Amino acid sequence: YVDVIKMITAEKGIAGVWDGFVPWGIVQAVAKGGVFGLAHAIATSLLLPLADERHLIPKQAALTMAGGIAGGFQGFVLSPTLLLKTRVMTNPIFREKMSLVKNTWLSLTIGADVVAHEGLSALMKGAKIFATKRVFDWATRYYFSDLFESLMVSHKGGVALTAMEKITASLLGGTASTISTLPLDVLVAKTQDAKKAGVKVSPFQMFKDELDEVGWSGLRKSYMNGFEARLAHVCLTTVVMKTGSPIVYDYLYGGSK
């Protein structure tokens, strides 16, 4: 991580950390929660009655499926911004010193260049694997978080959990999710790398080629790169979306019901 930070900040200082954030990171950040929340609310409203009223599926399955569906929808909608952000972060030109205005302008032109040279459909490059990853991401985050909440409630003899205990369950759920989904996250990043611009990439062929080249031990090392950073990201996101959002919603609107 020290080497990566040095590479990113060598020419531009700490500002290099923000490459790709303006404008694509901002668009992604603003839309991310809203897109997920909309899909999750719709999925929950359709699936929970199947568990609570018709008893066709377990409630745990309904909550897990709702998280997965919302994640998949989020993946398809946000895939273009992720691709453009990744292209910026993996393009050597952005390691050079430049003003924020120039950086933003070049980031915007990358979007135009992708469409001009690779076609509009190129913006969805890696979208299927990304959406699949988001299904697994959020299904596992909800499943493991709910599982740990259930275990904690059982340990307390049925007493409701406090907000801090729910946060702890989300942190544990995020950790379990990270361990189970990190390889997919690495695969998406490799698929959308700027060095593969204009190249039609099959994730499965890329996986097979790398396996043939470095073997299982090298593959395991490659696909577990960035575990610590991914762990911090997933744990924080799970706490915010799984536990934090309902708490904030109840605080803002609970009294108006």
C-alpha angles and dihedrals in degrees: 000000000000090000092048092050091048091051093049095046100035096099105020105028121223090338088075089072088068096056108134093016093101113085108346097042091050092050090048094047094049094046099037100078096037095051092047094044093051094049092043093051092051093045092047093049090053100041104039094063088056087059105034101035109021097028092216095134135019115266090238090057091049093052093045092048092048090054092048094048092049090048093051092050090048089050095056094044096047099037094097093053091047091051093050092045090050091048090054094047093048097042111100093214090072091061088071122093113265140145122268089249092054091043091052092046093051089047089054092047090053087063091051092045092052091053093042098048103027103026132248091283089064088076086070093052107139091008095127095052090041093052090046089051091051091051090055092040096057098031090056093042092054094039097050094040092051090045092054091045090053091049091049093048090049090049090052092051096252097312113145116257123250121236091258091052090051089051089052090051090050091050091051091045091050090051093052090046092052092053092051100043107033095100090059090050092054091046092055092050092050091049094053097041115135089236088067094054110141092010119115104230126198108201091209094049090047089051091049093047092051091047090053091048103046105013128225096305093052091043092052091051092047095049095046093054113125095022095144095048091045091048092054092047096048095045092050093046093048092050092048098046102030101038110006099053096055090047092051091044092052090047093051101038107014093095093051095061 
